[in-house]
Amino acid sequence: MKKFVMAAVAGTVAGVVATTQIAGPLLAQEAEKTTNVYEQLDLFGDIFERIRAQYVEDVDPGDLIEAAINGMLTSLDPHSSYLSPKDAEKMREQTRGEFGGLGIEVTQEEGFVKVVSPIDGTPAAEAGIEAGDFITMSMAKACWVLASTTRSR
């Protein structure tokens, strides 16, 4: 029983020493990092407010925030950047190949624009453009469409 009590006391003392000497400084460092982050965010807010209030020209607050976000991302690597919702939508449209005004979804094949599918109820569908057609030339009022080989015109 005496050995059990001595082991319990020794274990308790070792736990207290480990907590105060090892875990305590680690927790303090983590708290310091968190404080440092909030201090930097506070600094960012101060600078943001000073620019908004005192810059020689009026600056849109949304543009400032977007520029700050973009700067943060571009500092990571040359391939990261921020796209505003408007720019992201433009990019989606360009990469997806949908053109709602004409009503066609397109892709490129052998240097030509190929219709993937016309959208029902749009000018392209009303003009008789079908999936597989190639658009070879477009002018102000005329457009040449090469019909796919699977259908006759």
C-alpha positions as CSV (number, residue, x, y, z in Angstrom):
1,M,0.0,0.0,0.0
2,K,2.9,2.3,0.9
3,K,4.4,1.7,-2.6
4,F,1.0,2.5,-4.2
5,V,0.8,5.9,-2.4
6,M,4.4,6.8,-3.2
7,A,3.7,6.0,-6.9
8,A,0.5,8.1,-6.9
9,V,2.4,11.0,-5.3
10,A,5.3,10.7,-7.7
11,G,2.9,10.6,-10.6
12,T,1.1,13.6,-9.4
13,V,4.3,15.6,-8.9
14,A,5.5,14.5,-12.4
15,G,2.2,15.6,-13.9
16,V,2.4,19.0,-12.2
17,V,6.0,19.5,-13.3
18,A,5.2,18.5,-16.9
19,T,2.2,20.8,-17.0
20,T,3.9,23.8,-15.7
21,Q,7.3,23.3,-17.4
22,I,6.2,21.9,-20.8
23,A,2.5,22.5,-21.5
24,G,2.4,26.0,-19.9
25,P,4.9,27.6,-22.2
26,L,3.4,25.9,-25.3
27,L,-0.1,27.3,-24.4
28,A,1.5,30.7,-23.8
29,Q,3.1,30.7,-27.2
30,E,-0.2,29.7,-28.9
31,A,-2.0,32.5,-27.0
32,E,0.7,34.9,-28.2
33,K,0.3,33.8,-31.8
34,T,-3.5,34.4,-31.6
35,T,-3.0,37.8,-30.0
36,N,-0.4,38.6,-32.7
37,V,-3.0,37.7,-35.5
38,Y,-5.6,39.9,-33.9
39,E,-3.1,42.8,-33.5
40,Q,-2.3,42.5,-37.2
41,L,-6.0,42.4,-38.2
42,D,-6.5,45.5,-36.0
43,L,-3.6,47.2,-37.8
44,F,-5.2,46.3,-41.1
45,G,-8.5,47.8,-40.0
46,D,-6.7,51.0,-38.9
47,I,-4.9,51.3,-42.3
48,F,-8.1,50.5,-44.2
49,E,-10.0,53.2,-42.3
50,R,-7.3,55.8,-42.8
51,I,-7.2,55.1,-46.5
52,R,-10.9,55.3,-46.8
53,A,-11.1,58.6,-44.8
54,Q,-7.9,60.4,-45.8
55,Y,-6.7,59.2,-49.2
56,V,-6.5,62.0,-51.9
57,E,-9.2,60.4,-54.0
58,D,-12.4,58.6,-53.1
59,V,-11.8,54.8,-52.9
60,D,-14.4,52.2,-53.0
61,P,-14.2,50.1,-49.8
62,G,-15.1,46.9,-51.7
63,D,-12.3,47.5,-54.1
64,L,-9.9,47.9,-51.2
65,I,-11.0,44.7,-49.6
66,E,-10.7,42.8,-52.9
67,A,-7.2,44.2,-53.5
68,A,-6.2,43.2,-50.0
69,I,-7.5,39.6,-50.6
70,N,-5.8,39.5,-54.0
71,G,-2.5,40.7,-52.5
72,M,-2.8,38.0,-49.8
73,L,-3.3,35.3,-52.3
74,T,-0.7,36.4,-54.8
75,S,1.9,36.5,-52.1
76,L,1.5,32.8,-51.6
77,D,2.6,31.7,-55.1
78,P,2.4,33.0,-58.7
79,H,-0.7,30.8,-59.5
80,S,-3.1,32.1,-56.8
81,S,-5.3,35.1,-57.2
82,Y,-8.7,36.4,-56.2
83,L,-11.6,36.7,-58.7
84,S,-14.5,38.9,-57.7
85,P,-17.9,37.3,-58.2
86,K,-18.4,39.3,-61.4
87,D,-15.0,38.3,-62.8
88,A,-15.5,34.6,-61.7
89,E,-18.8,34.6,-63.7
90,K,-17.1,36.0,-66.8
91,M,-14.4,33.3,-66.5
92,R,-17.0,30.6,-66.1
93,E,-18.8,31.8,-69.2
94,Q,-15.5,32.0,-71.2
95,T,-14.3,28.5,-70.1
96,R,-17.7,26.9,-70.4
97,G,-18.5,28.2,-73.8
98,E,-22.1,29.1,-73.3
99,F,-23.4,32.2,-75.0
100,G,-26.9,33.0,-73.7
101,G,-27.4,35.9,-76.2
102,L,-27.1,33.5,-79.1
103,G,-28.4,30.5,-77.3
104,I,-25.6,28.0,-78.0
105,E,-23.1,26.0,-76.1
106,V,-19.9,25.7,-78.2
107,T,-16.5,24.2,-78.2
108,Q,-13.5,24.5,-80.5
109,E,-12.6,21.7,-82.9
110,E,-9.9,21.8,-85.6
111,G,-9.8,25.6,-85.4
112,F,-13.6,26.0,-85.9
113,V,-16.3,26.8,-83.4
114,K,-18.4,23.7,-83.0
115,V,-22.0,23.8,-81.6
116,V,-22.3,21.4,-78.7
117,S,-26.0,22.2,-78.3
118,P,-28.5,25.0,-79.0
119,I,-30.6,26.2,-76.2
120,D,-34.4,25.8,-76.8
121,G,-36.2,29.0,-77.5
122,T,-33.1,31.1,-78.4
123,P,-32.1,32.7,-81.7
124,A,-29.8,29.8,-82.5
125,A,-32.5,27.2,-82.1
126,E,-35.0,29.3,-84.1
127,A,-32.3,29.6,-86.9
128,G,-32.1,25.8,-87.1
129,I,-28.6,25.4,-85.7
130,E,-28.1,21.9,-84.3
131,A,-25.5,20.1,-82.3
132,G,-22.5,19.2,-84.4
133,D,-22.7,22.3,-86.7
134,F,-19.6,24.3,-87.3
135,I,-19.7,28.1,-87.2
136,T,-17.0,29.2,-89.6
137,M,-17.6,32.9,-90.1
138,S,-19.7,35.6,-88.4
139,M,-20.4,39.1,-89.8
140,A,-22.7,41.9,-88.7
141,K,-25.8,40.4,-90.2
142,A,-24.7,37.1,-91.8
143,C,-23.5,33.9,-90.3
144,W,-22.3,30.9,-92.1
145,V,-23.0,27.6,-90.5
146,L,-21.6,24.3,-91.9
147,A,-24.1,21.6,-91.1
148,S,-22.8,18.5,-89.5
149,T,-22.5,15.5,-91.8
150,T,-25.1,13.6,-89.9
151,R,-28.0,15.8,-91.1
152,S,-29.2,17.3,-94.4
153,R,-30.3,20.8,-95.0
